[in-house]
């Protein structure tokens, strides 16, 4: 018997140590479709990954600062290819390298529904981090979303819940964290993909709200739009006066005359298109989350600050709900938007009139620019910020803009200013109770248990 024990101990001592492979966020999705490795798709896939990586950083920033755990957003590059949409999600969830000049991904801890529309098809992919699967199952979440979209077909679809179950797919063993679906255009069933955007966003957030996973913005200030007083009705005795209604565009500076040059027409169309689309996205995210302010980068204006102002104008334009593809609509939401090149960072700040008592656009942007300059070797950053930030006469409370040029001697590198621009802007808002403070949830990242350390 002693010999047996000795042999047993000897066997245990010689047993190989099995290293546990750490699961990545990518492992929570289905495997990459083999067909996407085709060399003919390489160029397209680079665009898909680039867009997904950039959107991941934006989502991470907005969610962290707002304490949000879930996000719903459209993307463009995958078009009607659902396999590419999955890879866009994978790029958003990729581990972010903070040392890179242009960070990518980083939103793996945030649950998401992303979607892409063409005239022929709506593709949707849902992702739920493991920490949230007890409250939100990816397949169930997407089935609910698809079911509500199908109901928009005025009962022409039949049993929408049953059809939704057929349309929503997953991968074996990943039903709680991953799901995808495609809804094709069907005129006889009143299913038109380009008109499904609002239903996709609204039903997705409604499901999350019901489970306490997304803030309920129903108690917003929108009710004020339906409260009328004596001033809203003209007196019969009063002399008839026609008051010109001020638009959100009036709160910005005038459009730069040089942008009317025919040579810039094609570029301006891209700037306006990007701004209009981003406006709809901001409106959806802000309304559902009860947010009053938003900070986000844009790409098309590049190093042209006049174009960046027009991007903001496009975001703020009145949205027409009857259009197949809505644009703008975020004029009620305060914003800082920025665009970076290797040579320059341009920033534009906008504050709706209802918030100017708490947040002055010039002061907000001066604070942001000051914090960015402090990251370099700039003497008296506050004074330098005051010189850099400009506005338009009479619009200092609602509009401001600034440009920071690259300066190696002062350690000012525009491509490295993104995080400072976002963080400083939100910090200013938090101090004035204009943005929710999500710092409390971040502490979990610094709590370690026994499982974090290997046994000796």
VEXDREN-2710 file (C-alpha; in Angstrom, 1 decimal):
% VEXDREN-2710
k/r/px/py/pz
1/UNK/0.0/0.0/0.0
2/UNK/2.7/2.5/0.8
3/UNK/4.3/1.7/-2.6
4/UNK/1.0/2.5/-4.3
5/UNK/0.7/5.9/-2.6
6/UNK/4.3/6.7/-3.5
7/UNK/3.5/5.8/-7.1
8/UNK/0.4/7.9/-7.1
9/UNK/2.3/10.9/-5.8
10/UNK/4.9/10.4/-8.4
11/UNK/2.3/10.4/-11.1
12/UNK/0.7/13.6/-9.8
13/UNK/4.0/15.3/-9.7
14/UNK/4.7/14.4/-13.4
15/UNK/1.2/15.5/-14.6
16/UNK/1.5/18.4/-17.1
17/UNK/0.2/21.8/-16.1
18/UNK/-2.7/22.7/-18.3
19/UNK/-2.7/26.4/-19.0
20/UNK/-6.2/27.9/-19.3
21/UNK/-6.6/29.8/-22.6
22/UNK/-8.2/33.2/-21.8
23/UNK/-11.4/33.7/-23.7
24/UNK/-11.4/36.9/-25.8
25/UNK/-14.4/39.0/-26.8
26/UNK/-14.0/37.6/-30.3
27/UNK/-14.7/34.1/-29.0
28/UNK/-18.2/35.2/-28.0
29/UNK/-19.1/35.7/-31.7
30/UNK/-19.4/33.1/-34.5
31/UNK/-16.2/32.2/-36.4
32/UNK/-15.2/34.4/-39.3
33/UNK/-16.8/33.2/-42.6
34/UNK/-14.1/31.4/-44.7
35/UNK/-15.3/33.2/-47.8
36/UNK/-14.1/36.5/-46.4
37/UNK/-10.5/35.4/-46.7
38/UNK/-10.8/35.7/-50.5
39/UNK/-8.1/38.0/-51.9
40/UNK/-10.7/39.8/-54.0
41/UNK/-12.4/41.0/-50.8
42/UNK/-9.2/42.2/-49.1
43/UNK/-9.7/45.9/-49.9
44/UNK/-13.4/45.9/-48.9
45/UNK/-12.6/44.0/-45.6
46/UNK/-10.0/46.7/-44.7
47/UNK/-12.7/49.3/-44.9
48/UNK/-15.1/47.2/-42.8
49/UNK/-12.5/46.7/-40.1
50/UNK/-11.4/50.3/-40.1
51/UNK/-15.0/51.6/-39.7
52/UNK/-15.7/49.0/-37.0
53/UNK/-12.5/49.8/-35.1
54/UNK/-13.2/53.5/-35.1
55/UNK/-16.8/53.0/-34.1
56/UNK/-15.6/50.8/-31.2
57/UNK/-13.5/53.6/-29.8
58/UNK/-16.4/56.1/-30.1
59/UNK/-18.8/53.7/-28.3
60/UNK/-16.2/53.0/-25.6
61/UNK/-15.8/56.7/-24.9
62/UNK/-19.5/57.5/-24.9
63/UNK/-20.5/54.5/-22.9
64/UNK/-17.7/54.9/-20.3
65/UNK/-18.4/58.5/-19.7
66/UNK/-22.2/58.0/-19.6
67/UNK/-22.1/54.8/-17.5
68/UNK/-23.9/53.0/-20.4
69/UNK/-23.7/49.2/-20.7
70/UNK/-25.4/48.8/-24.1
71/UNK/-25.4/50.7/-27.4
72/UNK/-27.3/50.4/-30.7
73/UNK/-25.8/52.0/-33.8
74/UNK/-25.8/51.6/-37.6
75/UNK/-22.7/51.1/-39.7
76/UNK/-22.2/51.6/-43.4
77/UNK/-19.4/49.6/-44.9
78/UNK/-20.8/46.0/-44.6
79/UNK/-23.8/47.1/-46.8
80/UNK/-25.9/43.9/-47.4
81/UNK/-23.2/41.4/-46.4
82/UNK/-24.1/40.0/-42.9
83/UNK/-20.7/38.1/-42.6
84/UNK/-19.0/41.5/-43.0
85/UNK/-21.3/42.9/-40.3
86/UNK/-20.1/40.3/-37.9
87/UNK/-16.5/41.3/-38.6
88/UNK/-17.5/44.9/-38.0
89/UNK/-18.7/43.8/-34.6
90/UNK/-15.5/41.9/-34.1
91/UNK/-13.4/45.0/-34.9
92/UNK/-15.4/47.0/-32.4
93/UNK/-14.7/44.4/-29.7
94/UNK/-11.0/44.0/-30.5
95/UNK/-8.6/44.8/-27.6
96/UNK/-7.5/48.4/-27.9
97/UNK/-3.9/49.3/-27.7
98/UNK/-3.6/52.7/-25.9
99/UNK/-0.1/53.2/-27.2
100/UNK/-1.3/53.4/-30.8
101/UNK/-1.6/56.8/-32.4
102/UNK/-5.0/56.0/-33.7
103/UNK/-6.7/53.5/-31.3
104/UNK/-9.2/50.9/-32.6
105/UNK/-11.9/48.8/-30.9
106/UNK/-12.1/48.6/-27.2
107/UNK/-15.8/48.2/-26.7
108/UNK/-15.9/44.5/-25.9
109/UNK/-17.4/45.2/-22.5
110/UNK/-20.3/47.0/-24.0
111/UNK/-23.4/45.1/-25.3
112/UNK/-24.3/46.1/-28.8
113/UNK/-26.8/45.8/-31.7
114/UNK/-25.3/47.0/-34.9
115/UNK/-27.1/47.1/-38.2
116/UNK/-26.6/47.9/-41.9
117/UNK/-29.3/48.8/-44.4
118/UNK/-29.6/48.8/-48.2
119/UNK/-32.7/49.1/-50.3
120/UNK/-32.9/45.3/-50.5
121/UNK/-31.9/44.1/-47.0
122/UNK/-31.5/45.0/-43.3
123/UNK/-28.8/43.0/-41.5
124/UNK/-28.5/43.0/-37.7
125/UNK/-26.0/41.6/-35.3
126/UNK/-26.4/41.5/-31.5
127/UNK/-23.6/41.0/-29.0
128/UNK/-23.9/40.6/-25.2
129/UNK/-20.9/40.4/-22.9
130/UNK/-20.9/37.4/-20.6
131/UNK/-21.4/39.6/-17.5
132/UNK/-24.8/40.6/-18.8
133/UNK/-26.2/37.3/-20.2
134/UNK/-28.2/36.6/-17.0
135/UNK/-30.4/39.6/-17.8
136/UNK/-30.0/39.8/-21.6
137/UNK/-29.8/36.8/-23.9
138/UNK/-28.5/37.8/-27.4
139/UNK/-30.9/35.6/-29.3
140/UNK/-33.9/36.6/-27.3
141/UNK/-32.9/40.3/-27.6
142/UNK/-32.6/40.1/-31.4
143/UNK/-35.7/38.0/-31.8
144/UNK/-37.6/40.7/-29.9
145/UNK/-36.1/43.4/-32.1
146/UNK/-36.9/41.6/-35.3
147/UNK/-40.4/40.8/-34.2
148/UNK/-41.2/44.5/-33.6
149/UNK/-39.7/45.4/-37.0
150/UNK/-41.9/42.8/-38.7
151/UNK/-45.0/44.1/-36.9
152/UNK/-44.4/47.3/-38.7
153/UNK/-45.6/45.5/-41.8
154/UNK/-49.2/46.0/-40.6
155/UNK/-49.8/42.3/-39.8
156/UNK/-49.0/41.4/-43.4
157/UNK/-46.2/39.2/-42.0
158/UNK/-48.6/36.9/-40.1
159/UNK/-47.1/35.4/-36.8
160/UNK/-44.3/38.0/-36.4
161/UNK/-42.8/36.2/-33.4
162/UNK/-42.6/32.8/-35.2
163/UNK/-41.1/34.5/-38.3
164/UNK/-38.5/36.3/-36.1
165/UNK/-37.5/33.0/-34.5
166/UNK/-36.8/31.6/-38.0
167/UNK/-34.8/34.6/-39.0
168/UNK/-32.5/35.0/-36.0
169/UNK/-29.5/32.7/-36.1
170/UNK/-26.5/32.1/-33.7
171/UNK/-23.5/29.8/-33.4
172/UNK/-23.5/26.6/-31.3
173/UNK/-22.8/27.4/-27.7
174/UNK/-22.9/31.1/-28.2
175/UNK/-26.7/31.8/-28.2
176/UNK/-26.4/33.9/-25.1
177/UNK/-23.7/36.2/-26.4
178/UNK/-24.2/36.4/-30.2
179/UNK/-27.1/36.5/-32.7
180/UNK/-27.7/37.8/-36.3
181/UNK/-30.6/38.2/-38.6
182/UNK/-31.4/39.4/-42.2
183/UNK/-34.7/40.9/-43.2
184/UNK/-35.2/41.2/-46.9
185/UNK/-37.4/43.7/-48.8
186/UNK/-40.9/42.4/-49.4
187/UNK/-43.3/45.0/-50.9
188/UNK/-46.3/42.7/-50.5
189/UNK/-45.6/42.5/-46.7
190/UNK/-44.8/46.2/-46.4
191/UNK/-41.2/45.4/-45.4
192/UNK/-38.9/48.1/-46.6
193/UNK/-35.4/47.9/-45.0
194/UNK/-34.6/51.7/-45.4
195/UNK/-37.6/52.4/-43.2
196/UNK/-36.7/50.0/-40.4
197/UNK/-34.0/52.1/-38.7
198/UNK/-36.1/53.7/-36.0
199/UNK/-37.9/50.4/-35.2
200/UNK/-34.6/48.6/-34.9
201/UNK/-33.2/51.3/-32.5
202/UNK/-36.4/51.8/-30.5
203/UNK/-37.3/48.2/-29.9
204/UNK/-33.8/47.3/-29.0
205/UNK/-33.5/50.0/-26.3
206/UNK/-37.1/49.2/-25.1
207/UNK/-36.0/45.6/-24.4
208/UNK/-33.0/46.8/-22.4
209/UNK/-35.0/49.4/-20.4
210/UNK/-37.4/46.7/-19.3
211/UNK/-34.5/44.8/-17.8
212/UNK/-32.8/47.8/-16.2
213/UNK/-29.9/47.7/-18.6
214/UNK/-30.4/51.1/-20.2
215/UNK/-31.5/54.4/-18.6
216/UNK/-35.1/55.4/-19.2
217/UNK/-35.2/58.8/-20.8
218/UNK/-39.0/59.1/-20.8
219/UNK/-38.9/61.9/-18.1
220/UNK/-37.0/64.2/-20.5
221/UNK/-37.7/67.8/-21.1
222/UNK/-39.5/67.0/-24.3
223/UNK/-42.8/67.5/-22.5
224/UNK/-42.1/71.3/-22.6
225/UNK/-42.7/71.2/-26.3
226/UNK/-46.4/70.5/-25.6
227/UNK/-46.9/73.1/-22.8
228/UNK/-48.5/76.4/-24.1
229/UNK/-49.0/79.7/-22.4
230/UNK/-50.6/83.0/-23.3
231/UNK/-47.5/84.1/-25.3
232/UNK/-48.1/81.3/-27.7
233/UNK/-51.3/82.8/-29.0
234/UNK/-51.5/86.3/-30.6
235/UNK/-53.9/88.9/-29.1
236/UNK/-56.8/89.8/-31.4
237/UNK/-56.0/93.5/-30.7
238/UNK/-52.4/93.2/-31.3
239/UNK/-50.8/94.4/-34.5
240/UNK/-50.0/91.4/-36.6
241/UNK/-46.3/90.6/-36.5
242/UNK/-44.6/87.7/-38.1
243/UNK/-41.8/86.5/-35.9
244/UNK/-39.0/84.7/-37.8
245/UNK/-38.4/81.5/-35.9
246/UNK/-34.7/80.9/-35.0
247/UNK/-33.3/77.7/-36.2
248/UNK/-30.5/75.6/-34.8
249/UNK/-28.3/76.8/-37.7
250/UNK/-28.7/80.4/-36.5
251/UNK/-26.8/79.4/-33.3
252/UNK/-23.7/78.7/-35.3
253/UNK/-21.5/81.1/-37.3
254/UNK/-22.5/81.8/-40.9
255/UNK/-21.3/79.4/-43.6
256/UNK/-17.9/80.4/-45.0
257/UNK/-18.3/81.9/-48.4
258/UNK/-15.4/80.0/-49.8
259/UNK/-17.3/76.7/-49.4
260/UNK/-19.6/77.7/-52.1
261/UNK/-16.8/77.2/-54.7
262/UNK/-18.0/74.6/-57.3
263/UNK/-14.6/72.8/-56.9
264/UNK/-15.6/71.9/-53.3
265/UNK/-19.2/70.7/-54.2
266/UNK/-18.3/67.0/-54.3
267/UNK/-16.4/67.2/-51.0
268/UNK/-19.1/69.2/-49.3
269/UNK/-21.7/66.6/-50.2
270/UNK/-19.6/64.0/-48.3
271/UNK/-19.3/66.3/-45.3
272/UNK/-23.0/67.0/-45.2
273/UNK/-23.9/63.4/-45.7
274/UNK/-21.7/62.2/-42.9
275/UNK/-22.9/65.0/-40.6
276/UNK/-26.6/64.3/-41.3
277/UNK/-26.2/60.6/-40.6
278/UNK/-24.2/61.2/-37.4
279/UNK/-26.9/63.6/-36.3
280/UNK/-29.6/60.8/-36.5
281/UNK/-27.3/58.4/-34.6
282/UNK/-26.7/61.0/-31.9
283/UNK/-30.4/61.8/-31.6
284/UNK/-31.3/58.2/-31.2
285/UNK/-28.6/57.4/-28.6
286/UNK/-29.2/60.6/-26.7
287/UNK/-33.0/60.4/-26.6
288/UNK/-33.0/56.8/-25.5
289/UNK/-30.4/57.4/-22.8
290/UNK/-31.7/60.7/-21.7
291/UNK/-28.4/62.4/-22.6
292/UNK/-28.2/66.2/-23.2
293/UNK/-24.7/66.3/-24.6
294/UNK/-22.5/64.2/-26.8
295/UNK/-18.8/64.3/-28.0
296/UNK/-17.8/62.5/-31.2
297/UNK/-15.2/62.6/-33.9
298/UNK/-16.0/62.9/-37.6
299/UNK/-13.8/62.2/-40.6
300/UNK/-14.8/64.0/-43.8
301/UNK/-13.9/67.6/-42.8
302/UNK/-10.3/66.4/-42.2
303/UNK/-8.2/69.6/-41.5
304/UNK/-10.8/72.1/-42.7
305/UNK/-12.5/73.8/-39.8
306/UNK/-15.1/75.6/-42.0
307/UNK/-16.2/72.2/-43.2
308/UNK/-16.4/70.9/-39.6
309/UNK/-18.8/73.8/-38.8
310/UNK/-21.0/72.6/-41.7
311/UNK/-20.8/69.0/-40.4
312/UNK/-22.3/70.4/-37.1
313/UNK/-24.9/72.3/-39.1
314/UNK/-25.9/69.1/-40.9
315/UNK/-26.2/67.3/-37.6
316/UNK/-28.5/70.0/-36.2
317/UNK/-30.8/70.4/-39.3
318/UNK/-34.5/69.6/-38.8
319/UNK/-35.1/66.0/-39.6
320/UNK/-37.9/64.9/-41.9
321/UNK/-39.5/61.7/-40.5
322/UNK/-41.1/61.0/-43.9
323/UNK/-37.8/60.6/-45.6
324/UNK/-36.6/57.0/-46.3
325/UNK/-33.2/57.9/-44.9
326/UNK/-33.5/60.6/-42.2
327/UNK/-30.8/63.2/-41.6
328/UNK/-29.8/65.5/-38.8
329/UNK/-32.3/65.9/-35.9
330/UNK/-29.8/66.5/-33.1
331/UNK/-30.2/70.2/-32.7
332/UNK/-31.5/69.9/-29.1
333/UNK/-28.3/68.0/-28.1
334/UNK/-25.2/69.9/-27.1
335/UNK/-22.1/68.6/-28.9
336/UNK/-18.4/68.9/-29.3
337/UNK/-17.3/67.4/-32.6
338/UNK/-13.7/67.2/-33.8
339/UNK/-11.6/66.0/-36.8
340/UNK/-7.9/65.1/-36.8
341/UNK/-5.1/64.8/-39.3
342/UNK/-1.4/64.4/-38.6
343/UNK/-1.1/68.2/-38.9
344/UNK/-4.1/69.6/-37.1
345/UNK/-6.9/69.0/-34.6
346/UNK/-10.1/71.0/-35.3
347/UNK/-12.9/71.2/-32.8
348/UNK/-16.3/72.8/-32.9
349/UNK/-18.6/73.2/-29.8
350/UNK/-22.4/73.8/-29.9
351/UNK/-24.7/74.4/-27.0
352/UNK/-28.5/74.7/-27.4
353/UNK/-30.0/77.9/-25.9
354/UNK/-31.8/76.0/-23.1
355/UNK/-28.4/74.9/-21.6
356/UNK/-26.4/78.1/-22.0
357/UNK/-27.1/79.1/-18.4
358/UNK/-25.0/76.1/-17.2
359/UNK/-22.7/75.6/-20.2
360/UNK/-21.2/78.4/-22.3
361/UNK/-19.8/77.2/-25.6
362/UNK/-16.7/79.3/-25.6
363/UNK/-15.9/78.5/-22.0
364/UNK/-16.5/74.8/-22.6
365/UNK/-14.2/74.7/-25.5
366/UNK/-11.6/76.8/-23.8
367/UNK/-11.5/74.3/-21.0
368/UNK/-11.2/71.4/-23.4
369/UNK/-8.4/73.1/-25.4
370/UNK/-6.6/74.1/-22.2
371/UNK/-6.6/70.4/-21.0
372/UNK/-5.3/69.3/-24.4
373/UNK/-2.4/71.8/-24.3
374/UNK/-1.5/70.8/-20.7
375/UNK/-0.6/67.4/-22.3
376/UNK/2.2/69.1/-24.1
377/UNK/4.8/71.6/-23.2
378/UNK/2.8/74.8/-23.4
379/UNK/3.5/77.7/-21.1
380/UNK/0.3/79.2/-19.6
381/UNK/-2.1/76.7/-21.3
382/UNK/-5.2/78.7/-20.2
383/UNK/-4.1/81.9/-21.9
384/UNK/-3.1/80.0/-25.1
385/UNK/-6.5/78.3/-25.1
386/UNK/-8.3/81.7/-24.9
387/UNK/-6.4/82.8/-28.0
388/UNK/-7.1/79.7/-29.9
389/UNK/-10.9/79.5/-29.3
390/UNK/-13.0/81.8/-31.4
391/UNK/-16.7/82.4/-32.0
392/UNK/-19.1/84.7/-33.9
393/UNK/-20.4/88.0/-32.6
394/UNK/-23.4/87.4/-30.4
395/UNK/-23.1/83.6/-30.5
396/UNK/-20.4/83.1/-27.8
397/UNK/-22.8/81.1/-25.6
398/UNK/-23.9/78.7/-28.3
399/UNK/-20.9/78.3/-30.7
400/UNK/-17.2/78.1/-30.5
401/UNK/-14.3/76.6/-32.6
402/UNK/-10.6/76.0/-32.3
403/UNK/-7.6/74.6/-34.2
404/UNK/-4.5/73.1/-32.6
405/UNK/-1.6/72.6/-35.0
406/UNK/1.1/70.0/-34.7
407/UNK/4.2/71.3/-32.9
408/UNK/6.9/68.8/-32.1
409/UNK/8.8/71.3/-29.9
410/UNK/5.8/71.7/-27.6
411/UNK/4.9/67.9/-27.8
412/UNK/1.6/68.7/-29.5
413/UNK/0.6/65.8/-31.8
414/UNK/-3.0/66.0/-33.0
415/UNK/-3.5/62.3/-33.6
416/UNK/-2.8/61.7/-29.9
417/UNK/-5.3/64.4/-28.6
418/UNK/-8.5/62.3/-29.1
419/UNK/-8.8/61.0/-25.6
420/UNK/-8.0/64.3/-24.0
421/UNK/-10.6/66.0/-26.1
422/UNK/-13.3/63.6/-25.1
423/UNK/-12.3/63.2/-21.5
424/UNK/-11.9/67.0/-20.8
425/UNK/-15.2/67.8/-22.5
426/UNK/-17.2/65.3/-20.5
427/UNK/-15.5/66.2/-17.3
428/UNK/-16.6/69.8/-17.7
429/UNK/-20.2/68.7/-18.3
430/UNK/-20.2/66.3/-15.3
431/UNK/-19.2/69.1/-13.0
432/UNK/-22.3/71.0/-14.1
433/UNK/-24.6/67.9/-13.9
434/UNK/-25.1/67.9/-17.7
435/UNK/-23.7/64.4/-18.2
436/UNK/-24.2/61.3/-16.0
437/UNK/-21.1/60.3/-14.0
438/UNK/-20.2/56.7/-14.8
439/UNK/-17.0/56.6/-12.7
440/UNK/-18.5/54.2/-10.2
441/UNK/-18.7/51.2/-12.5
442/UNK/-15.1/51.7/-13.7
443/UNK/-13.8/50.7/-10.2
444/UNK/-14.6/47.1/-11.0
445/UNK/-11.6/47.1/-13.4
446/UNK/-9.3/47.4/-10.4
447/UNK/-10.8/44.8/-8.1
448/UNK/-8.9/41.5/-8.2
449/UNK/-9.7/38.1/-6.7
450/UNK/-7.8/34.9/-6.2
451/UNK/-8.7/33.8/-9.7
452/UNK/-6.6/36.6/-11.1
453/UNK/-3.4/35.0/-9.7
454/UNK/-2.0/31.6/-10.7
455/UNK/-1.4/29.0/-8.0
456/UNK/2.2/28.5/-7.1
END
